Amino acid sequence: MQIGVIGAGAMARALGGRWAAAGHEIYFGARRTEAADELAAGVGYGARGGSIEEAARFGEVVLLAVPVDGLDAVLRATPEFAGRVLVDCTNAFEPDTAAPDGAAGFVLAEDAVAERIAATVPSAQVVKAFNLCAAEVWADDAREFEGSPLSVPLCGDDPDAVRVVAGLAEDLKLRPFLAGGLHRARYLEAASVLTVGLWFAGYDSRAMLPPLSAAFATRDQQ
C-alpha cells in the first residue's frame, strides 16, 4: 500500500519505518524537504521524502504525525488530503513542559483533535489510532506484555477506512480494537493524557484495569 507520512519526527519515523519494513511504499513529507529526505534515507526500504503536498498526493493512506498546533495550517494548505484515509495519531498536550508538575500537570490543550481534523477536511476519512503510546513503543520489537498482545484502539466513522487502518496495525503485529465512531476519539485523547501523566509520575497505568475475565459488573437492583 502507498502510505504518505506527514512529519519528520519520532512518530513519523517509528510508524513509517515499521510500515516500510513490512513492505509498504512510504513517502515522508515535511515543511523542510531536507528533513523528509534525511528521514527516508535513514529508514531505507525504498522510502522517499519530499514536500507535504507530494506525500499527501502519494498516499492512499496518510498519517498525520505533526504537532497539534501545526495541524490547521497543514490541513488547509493541502487539498490533496481530500478523499484520503487520514490517520490521526496526535495528542494535544506537551509532556516535556508538564512533567515538572507531575501527573496533574498533564492536561489537554484541546478536547477533540480528530473531530477538528474531520471538520477541516470533510471529504477525508479520519481514523484516530496509535495515540496512546510513545513513538519508542511502536519502534520497539516488543509486541506482547504479560501474555497479552499490544493493542491499538481505532475510532472512525467510515467502516472501510477503519478496516484499512486495522490492517496496517496488524502489519505491525499489533491487535486492533474497534472502539467506535469518530465522536469517541476524544476519549482516546483523554485516555492518553491520563495514562501518560501517570507513567511520568511513576505509576503503572496497566494496573488500573483488571483482565477481561474479571472486568464485568452486575446491574444494580432497583
Residue frames as qw, qx, qy, qz and C-alpha x, y, z in Angstrom:
[[0.000, 0.887, 0.462, 0.000, 0.00, 0.00, 0.00],
 [0.363, 0.470, -0.041, 0.804, 1.14, 3.57, -0.65],
 [0.449, -0.750, -0.416, 0.250, 1.34, 5.50, 2.63],
 [0.238, 0.690, -0.098, 0.676, 2.12, 9.19, 2.94],
 [0.595, -0.511, -0.433, 0.443, 3.61, 10.22, 6.28],
 [0.085, 0.850, 0.044, 0.518, 3.33, 13.89, 7.17],
 [0.536, -0.810, 0.220, -0.088, 6.07, 14.83, 9.62],
 [0.653, 0.503, -0.501, 0.263, 9.71, 14.05, 10.21],
 [0.336, -0.620, 0.516, -0.486, 9.76, 13.42, 13.95],
 [0.203, -0.273, 0.917, -0.209, 9.87, 10.37, 16.17],
 [0.653, 0.269, 0.578, -0.409, 6.31, 9.17, 15.48],
 [0.649, 0.648, -0.201, -0.345, 6.75, 9.54, 11.71],
 [0.213, 0.561, -0.800, -0.021, 9.97, 7.57, 11.90],
 [0.375, -0.140, 0.860, -0.317, 8.56, 4.83, 14.14],
 [0.682, 0.388, 0.508, -0.356, 5.35, 4.12, 12.25],
 [0.584, 0.721, -0.231, -0.293, 6.58, 4.97, 8.77],
 [0.075, 0.580, -0.810, -0.031, 9.74, 2.95, 9.29],
 [0.474, -0.033, 0.846, -0.241, 7.83, -0.07, 10.56],
 [0.712, 0.532, 0.303, -0.344, 5.40, 0.06, 7.64],
 [0.417, 0.728, -0.495, -0.228, 8.28, 0.34, 5.20],
 [0.126, -0.393, 0.908, -0.072, 9.89, -2.74, 6.76],
 [0.579, 0.208, 0.719, -0.323, 6.54, -4.54, 6.43],
 [0.424, 0.206, 0.738, 0.483, 6.57, -3.97, 2.67],
 [0.216, 0.867, 0.428, -0.135, 4.52, -0.80, 2.23],
 [0.469, 0.447, 0.142, 0.748, 5.62, 2.08, -0.01],
 [0.349, -0.755, -0.344, 0.435, 6.35, 5.11, 2.17],
 [0.343, 0.577, 0.116, 0.732, 6.68, 8.77, 1.22],
 [0.386, -0.563, -0.405, 0.609, 7.64, 11.17, 4.00],
 [0.193, 0.715, 0.262, 0.619, 6.56, 14.79, 3.64],
 [0.448, -0.592, -0.338, 0.579, 7.66, 17.76, 5.73],
 [0.125, 0.975, 0.087, -0.161, 7.84, 21.54, 5.52],
 [0.082, -0.755, 0.598, 0.257, 11.60, 21.15, 5.24],
 [0.911, 0.318, -0.180, -0.191, 12.01, 18.66, 2.42],
 [0.338, 0.570, -0.704, 0.255, 15.61, 18.10, 3.53],
 [0.422, -0.297, 0.693, -0.503, 14.30, 16.65, 6.81],
 [0.880, 0.189, 0.206, -0.383, 11.94, 14.33, 4.93],
 [0.708, 0.552, -0.440, -0.004, 14.74, 13.22, 2.60],
 [0.054, 0.523, -0.762, 0.379, 17.02, 12.53, 5.55],
 [0.651, -0.128, 0.561, -0.495, 14.34, 10.53, 7.34],
 [0.894, 0.349, -0.033, -0.278, 13.59, 8.47, 4.23],
 [0.521, 0.583, -0.608, 0.139, 17.27, 7.71, 3.74],
 [0.194, -0.415, 0.758, -0.464, 17.56, 6.59, 7.35],
 [0.786, 0.042, 0.396, -0.473, 14.51, 4.34, 7.10],
 [0.088, -0.290, 0.873, 0.381, 15.55, 2.69, 3.85],
 [0.415, 0.332, 0.843, -0.085, 13.34, 0.04, 2.19],
 [0.240, 0.403, 0.593, 0.655, 12.86, 2.36, -0.76],
 [0.097, -0.815, -0.466, 0.331, 11.19, 5.11, 1.31],
 [0.372, 0.476, 0.216, 0.767, 11.16, 8.53, -0.32],
 [0.227, -0.605, -0.390, 0.656, 10.98, 12.08, 1.01],
 [0.197, 0.407, 0.385, 0.805, 9.68, 15.39, -0.24],
 [0.201, -0.231, 0.108, -0.946, 7.03, 18.00, 0.41],
 [0.379, 0.167, 0.702, -0.579, 3.81, 17.64, 2.40],
 [0.641, 0.439, -0.036, -0.628, 1.77, 18.00, -0.79],
 [0.472, 0.404, -0.746, -0.241, 3.77, 15.27, -2.54],
 [0.010, -0.081, 0.947, -0.310, 3.34, 12.85, 0.38],
 [0.489, 0.294, 0.497, -0.653, -0.40, 13.55, 0.59],
 [0.630, 0.472, -0.294, -0.542, -0.79, 13.03, -3.15],
 [0.312, 0.362, -0.876, -0.067, 1.19, 9.79, -2.99],
 [0.119, -0.067, 0.901, -0.413, -0.63, 8.12, -0.12],
 [0.453, -0.382, -0.691, -0.414, -3.78, 6.06, -0.30],
 [0.602, -0.697, -0.365, 0.139, -3.49, 6.40, 3.48],
 [0.274, 0.654, -0.240, 0.663, -1.88, 9.45, 5.08],
 [0.624, -0.469, -0.478, 0.403, -0.51, 9.52, 8.62],
 [0.027, -0.877, 0.026, -0.478, -0.67, 12.92, 10.33],
 [0.789, -0.346, -0.271, 0.429, 2.35, 12.99, 12.63],
 [0.268, 0.490, -0.083, 0.825, 2.86, 16.70, 13.22],
 [0.101, -0.165, -0.587, 0.786, 2.39, 18.83, 16.36],
 [0.092, 0.670, 0.730, -0.100, -1.25, 19.66, 17.05],
 [0.001, -0.790, -0.130, 0.599, -0.64, 23.40, 16.83],
 [0.024, -0.423, 0.569, 0.705, 0.61, 22.95, 13.27],
 [0.372, 0.289, 0.878, 0.085, -2.25, 20.77, 12.05],
 [0.345, 0.769, 0.398, -0.363, -4.59, 23.51, 10.89],
 [0.135, 0.758, -0.377, -0.514, -2.05, 25.15, 8.60],
 [0.183, -0.225, 0.903, 0.317, -1.08, 21.79, 7.12],
 [0.359, 0.420, 0.829, -0.081, -4.68, 20.69, 6.54],
 [0.316, 0.819, 0.265, -0.398, -5.90, 23.94, 5.00],
 [0.107, 0.747, -0.462, -0.466, -2.91, 24.25, 2.68],
 [0.124, -0.249, 0.928, 0.249, -3.09, 20.70, 1.33],
 [0.704, 0.191, -0.036, -0.683, -6.07, 19.97, -0.95],
 [0.496, 0.278, -0.806, -0.166, -4.56, 16.55, -1.70],
 [0.170, -0.080, 0.851, -0.490, -5.96, 15.26, 1.62],
 [0.672, 0.174, 0.088, -0.715, -9.46, 15.14, 0.10],
 [0.882, 0.199, -0.291, -0.313, -10.64, 11.57, -0.39],
 [0.433, 0.392, -0.761, 0.283, -7.77, 10.09, 1.61],
 [0.769, -0.511, -0.379, 0.055, -7.82, 7.95, 4.73],
 [0.095, 0.720, -0.381, 0.572, -6.22, 10.23, 7.33],
 [0.758, -0.323, -0.511, 0.245, -4.73, 8.53, 10.38],
 [0.142, -0.819, 0.178, -0.526, -4.55, 10.89, 13.35],
 [0.777, -0.163, -0.499, 0.346, -2.01, 9.82, 15.97],
 [0.174, 0.501, -0.243, 0.813, -1.72, 13.22, 17.65],
 [0.460, -0.608, -0.583, 0.281, -2.30, 14.34, 21.23],
 [0.062, 0.822, 0.092, 0.559, -2.95, 17.92, 22.33],
 [0.594, -0.802, 0.053, 0.043, -0.57, 18.10, 25.27],
 [0.451, 0.714, -0.444, 0.300, 3.09, 18.79, 25.85],
 [0.874, -0.417, -0.225, 0.105, 4.57, 16.31, 28.36],
 [0.643, 0.209, -0.236, 0.698, 8.04, 17.90, 28.31],
 [0.033, -0.463, 0.159, -0.871, 6.70, 21.12, 29.84],
 [0.701, -0.488, -0.144, -0.500, 4.13, 19.41, 32.07],
 [0.802, -0.012, -0.556, 0.218, 6.48, 16.85, 33.60],
 [0.231, 0.270, -0.527, 0.772, 7.90, 19.12, 36.36],
 [0.482, -0.260, 0.188, -0.815, 4.38, 19.49, 37.77],
 [0.307, -0.048, 0.921, -0.234, 3.83, 15.74, 37.98],
 [0.159, 0.341, 0.897, 0.232, 0.80, 13.81, 36.78],
 [0.113, 0.762, 0.514, -0.378, -1.59, 16.69, 37.50],
 [0.030, -0.617, 0.258, 0.743, 0.29, 18.87, 35.01],
 [0.118, 0.032, 0.831, 0.542, -0.78, 16.72, 32.07],
 [0.401, 0.562, 0.483, -0.539, -3.91, 18.30, 30.61],
 [0.501, 0.448, 0.604, 0.428, -5.39, 18.61, 27.16],
 [0.061, -0.315, 0.092, 0.943, -5.00, 21.87, 25.30],
 [0.505, 0.138, -0.363, -0.771, -7.83, 20.74, 23.00],
 [0.653, -0.075, 0.604, -0.451, -10.60, 18.24, 23.67],
 [0.790, 0.343, 0.501, -0.083, -11.23, 16.69, 20.25],
 [0.102, -0.569, 0.531, 0.620, -8.42, 16.97, 17.73],
 [0.268, 0.100, 0.888, 0.359, -9.65, 14.17, 15.46],
 [0.241, 0.732, 0.625, -0.123, -13.06, 15.79, 15.16],
 [0.038, 0.834, -0.102, -0.541, -11.42, 19.10, 14.20],
 [0.205, -0.307, 0.749, 0.550, -9.42, 17.33, 11.50],
 [0.259, 0.406, 0.857, 0.182, -12.61, 15.79, 10.10],
 [0.153, 0.855, 0.388, -0.309, -14.37, 19.17, 10.13],
 [0.071, -0.729, 0.342, 0.589, -11.44, 20.83, 8.36],
 [0.167, 0.299, -0.793, -0.504, -11.19, 18.14, 5.66],
 [0.690, 0.080, 0.432, -0.575, -14.76, 16.78, 5.49],
 [0.810, 0.410, -0.275, -0.317, -14.10, 14.76, 2.32],
 [0.301, 0.437, -0.827, 0.184, -11.39, 12.70, 4.05],
 [0.842, -0.360, -0.363, -0.174, -11.99, 9.60, 6.18],
 [0.034, -0.671, 0.557, -0.488, -10.37, 10.27, 9.55],
 [0.872, -0.268, -0.409, 0.012, -9.36, 7.43, 11.85],
 [0.287, -0.797, 0.429, -0.315, -7.89, 8.04, 15.30],
 [0.983, -0.059, -0.138, 0.102, -5.19, 5.49, 16.11],
 [0.760, 0.185, -0.247, 0.572, -1.70, 4.99, 17.55],
 [0.028, -0.762, 0.116, -0.637, -2.04, 7.90, 20.02],
 [0.755, -0.629, -0.054, -0.177, -1.88, 6.01, 23.32],
 [0.857, -0.309, 0.114, 0.396, 1.81, 5.06, 23.23],
 [0.117, -0.825, 0.328, 0.446, 5.04, 6.93, 22.64],
 [0.635, 0.642, -0.371, -0.216, 6.92, 6.54, 19.38],
 [0.018, -0.536, 0.836, -0.116, 9.52, 4.43, 21.15],
 [0.648, 0.024, 0.684, -0.333, 6.88, 1.78, 21.84],
 [0.789, 0.549, 0.114, -0.251, 5.91, 1.49, 18.18],
 [0.394, 0.742, -0.540, -0.039, 9.58, 1.41, 17.16],
 [0.342, -0.450, 0.801, -0.196, 10.44, -1.38, 19.59],
 [0.383, 0.112, -0.866, -0.303, 10.20, -5.07, 18.72],
 [0.090, 0.130, 0.868, -0.470, 8.15, -5.94, 21.83],
 [0.424, -0.159, -0.430, -0.781, 4.55, -6.74, 20.91],
 [0.707, -0.408, -0.552, -0.169, 3.41, -8.83, 23.88],
 [0.032, -0.461, 0.532, -0.709, 3.32, -7.91, 27.55],
 [0.390, -0.114, 0.736, -0.541, 2.40, -10.33, 30.35],
 [0.326, 0.191, 0.923, 0.075, 0.91, -12.69, 27.80],
 [0.371, 0.755, 0.475, -0.259, -1.31, -10.12, 26.09],
 [0.532, 0.353, 0.354, 0.683, -0.66, -8.65, 22.63],
 [0.094, -0.360, -0.094, 0.923, -0.18, -4.91, 22.41],
 [0.252, 0.629, 0.724, 0.127, -3.43, -3.45, 21.08],
 [0.103, -0.040, 0.157, 0.981, -4.45, -0.29, 19.23],
 [0.268, 0.626, 0.630, -0.373, -7.93, 1.23, 19.68],
 [0.162, 0.137, 0.508, 0.835, -9.35, 2.73, 16.46],
 [0.228, 0.630, 0.524, -0.526, -12.13, 5.31, 16.17],
 [0.006, 0.175, -0.495, -0.851, -13.66, 6.28, 12.84],
 [0.574, 0.351, 0.322, -0.666, -16.96, 6.71, 11.04],
 [0.662, 0.478, -0.403, -0.414, -16.10, 5.02, 7.73],
 [0.914, -0.215, 0.331, -0.088, -16.03, 1.21, 8.10],
 [0.852, 0.455, -0.034, 0.256, -13.77, 0.75, 5.09],
 [0.194, 0.794, -0.374, 0.439, -11.25, 3.30, 6.38],
 [0.606, -0.574, 0.454, -0.312, -11.25, 1.69, 9.83],
 [0.979, 0.059, 0.193, 0.020, -10.73, -1.71, 8.22],
 [0.642, 0.649, -0.214, 0.348, -7.73, -0.39, 6.27],
 [0.080, -0.746, 0.473, -0.461, -6.12, 1.09, 9.39],
 [0.847, -0.343, 0.341, -0.222, -6.84, -2.11, 11.32],
 [0.937, 0.298, 0.004, 0.184, -4.90, -3.97, 8.66],
 [0.363, 0.732, -0.348, 0.460, -2.00, -1.55, 9.00],
 [0.500, -0.632, 0.452, -0.383, -1.98, -2.18, 12.75],
 [0.965, -0.074, 0.245, -0.055, -1.89, -5.92, 12.13],
 [0.735, 0.584, -0.191, 0.285, 1.02, -5.42, 9.73],
 [0.062, 0.690, -0.511, 0.508, 2.94, -4.07, 12.73],
 [0.517, -0.088, -0.827, 0.202, 1.97, -7.19, 14.71],
 [0.175, -0.025, 0.460, -0.870, -0.46, -5.17, 16.83],
 [0.015, 0.449, 0.893, 0.021, -4.05, -6.12, 17.66],
 [0.129, -0.270, -0.170, -0.939, -6.66, -3.55, 16.55],
 [0.046, 0.444, 0.769, -0.457, -9.61, -2.71, 18.79],
 [0.027, -0.508, -0.498, -0.702, -12.69, -1.25, 17.11],
 [0.211, -0.280, -0.570, 0.743, -13.57, 1.49, 19.60],
 [0.178, 0.745, 0.561, -0.315, -16.49, 3.20, 17.88],
 [0.405, 0.812, 0.290, 0.305, -17.17, 6.25, 15.75],
 [0.450, 0.417, -0.154, 0.774, -15.04, 9.35, 15.49],
 [0.370, -0.747, -0.026, -0.551, -17.09, 11.06, 18.19],
 [0.868, -0.492, -0.045, 0.054, -15.42, 8.64, 20.62],
 [0.702, 0.395, -0.214, 0.553, -11.90, 9.66, 19.57],
 [0.129, -0.759, 0.231, -0.595, -11.95, 12.40, 22.21],
 [0.831, -0.507, 0.145, -0.175, -12.00, 9.66, 24.83],
 [0.901, 0.142, -0.056, 0.407, -8.85, 8.14, 23.35],
 [0.309, 0.655, -0.177, 0.666, -7.24, 11.57, 23.54],
 [0.497, -0.699, 0.202, -0.473, -8.32, 11.94, 27.17],
 [0.970, -0.236, 0.022, 0.061, -7.10, 8.41, 27.95],
 [0.720, 0.410, -0.174, 0.532, -3.71, 9.35, 26.55],
 [0.020, 0.700, -0.273, 0.659, -3.25, 12.42, 28.75],
 [0.756, -0.544, 0.156, -0.329, -4.33, 10.43, 31.82],
 [0.982, -0.085, 0.015, 0.166, -2.14, 7.39, 31.25],
 [0.612, 0.501, -0.192, 0.581, 0.96, 9.30, 30.13],
 [0.218, -0.748, 0.250, -0.575, 0.68, 11.58, 33.14],
 [0.868, -0.438, 0.161, -0.167, 0.53, 8.53, 35.39],
 [0.910, 0.202, -0.078, 0.353, 3.54, 6.97, 33.66],
 [0.320, 0.656, -0.250, 0.636, 5.56, 10.15, 34.16],
 [0.478, -0.661, 0.275, -0.508, 4.56, 10.10, 37.84],
 [0.025, 0.406, -0.896, 0.177, 5.92, 6.55, 38.15],
 [0.671, 0.062, 0.558, -0.484, 2.63, 4.63, 38.19],
 [0.138, -0.021, 0.909, 0.393, 1.88, 1.57, 36.05],
 [0.486, 0.140, -0.062, -0.860, -1.22, 2.57, 34.11],
 [0.547, 0.027, -0.768, -0.331, -1.89, -1.04, 33.13],
 [0.202, -0.103, -0.866, 0.445, -2.50, -1.87, 36.79],
 [0.346, 0.052, 0.208, -0.913, -5.68, 0.28, 36.80],
 [0.749, 0.146, -0.188, -0.618, -7.72, -2.30, 34.90],
 [0.672, -0.186, 0.710, -0.104, -8.32, -5.99, 35.56],
 [0.070, -0.105, 0.847, 0.517, -8.13, -8.53, 32.72],
 [0.476, -0.084, -0.417, -0.770, -11.26, -9.03, 30.65],
 [0.532, -0.211, -0.819, -0.042, -12.17, -12.20, 32.54],
 [0.346, -0.421, -0.627, 0.557, -12.53, -10.19, 35.76],
 [0.082, 0.032, 0.067, 0.994, -13.87, -6.93, 34.35],
 [0.299, -0.445, -0.610, -0.584, -17.63, -7.50, 34.41],
 [0.167, -0.034, 0.540, -0.824, -20.02, -5.97, 36.89],
 [0.014, -0.469, -0.881, -0.062, -23.62, -6.85, 37.69],
 [0.128, -0.555, -0.301, -0.765, -26.54, -4.49, 37.23],
 [0.084, -0.072, 0.581, -0.806, -27.68, -2.71, 40.39],
 [0.096, -0.493, -0.864, -0.030, -31.04, -3.83, 41.71],
 [0.138, -0.401, -0.131, -0.896, -33.72, -1.14, 41.53]]
